[in-house]
């Protein structure tokens, strides 16, 4: 699972581990990944690395297979925001969001392909159905657009296309491929910009968070009246990783508290 040492990723990793999954904890920061892996109850292994660098997604998958002997679930969750209006957006700023949100999931899934497809072929020949799971994290920014996020919304929209295509390719192997589109979830990406963290992306300091004015509008925009918690977000991913979703395929599950009506994908 990518980006699983903090926020939604951490909450999902804890939930999966609590239900018996063996989980690779990944983060750009090795110390954070190691700490999370040590704190999460269950069978975990840490993997630190910049997934946007060539070859790193392959190493992530190899780490999972080496540690646990196979690969049954892939959750593409890693990401961050780098907001700005399009008329002020640099090529670097736009490309960075495509790289982490679109190119990285593609490379992770390409690396995972033989480890998920080959066992499935054998099971199919034996007349057995064994379901495996891919969950890609998108956003309502990708499905419905969001001002100031031409780069992020493009990357997250691309995730939807990748998901629906892979569902068509991998359905025959009983690999369910779905996406979740999150609305306003309380993480460091949605903290008040005035107090938010910065991250170092390849030598560039990027300010996370959103303006407090937008945060205050949440109660009006979200029918449930508040942002979601990382634990509530994790529930959507967990459902798509569970046997209860075996006949859910090629879908985008909106986890938004009803924001934007929650009925469009």
Secondary structure, DSSP 8 states (H G I E B T S, - for coil): -TT-SSHHHHHHHHHHHHTT--EEEEESSHHHHHHHHHHSSSSEEEEE--TTSTTHHHHHHHHHHHHHSS--EEEE-------B-GGG--HHHHHHHHIIIIIHHHHHHHHHHHHHHHHHHHHHHTT----EEEEEEEEHHHHH--TTBHHHHHHHHHHHHHHHHHHHHHGGGTEEEEEEEE-SB-STTSSBTTT--EEEETTEEEE--B-HHHHHTHHHH-TTSS-B-HHHHHHHHHHHHSGGGTT--S-EEEESTTGGGG---
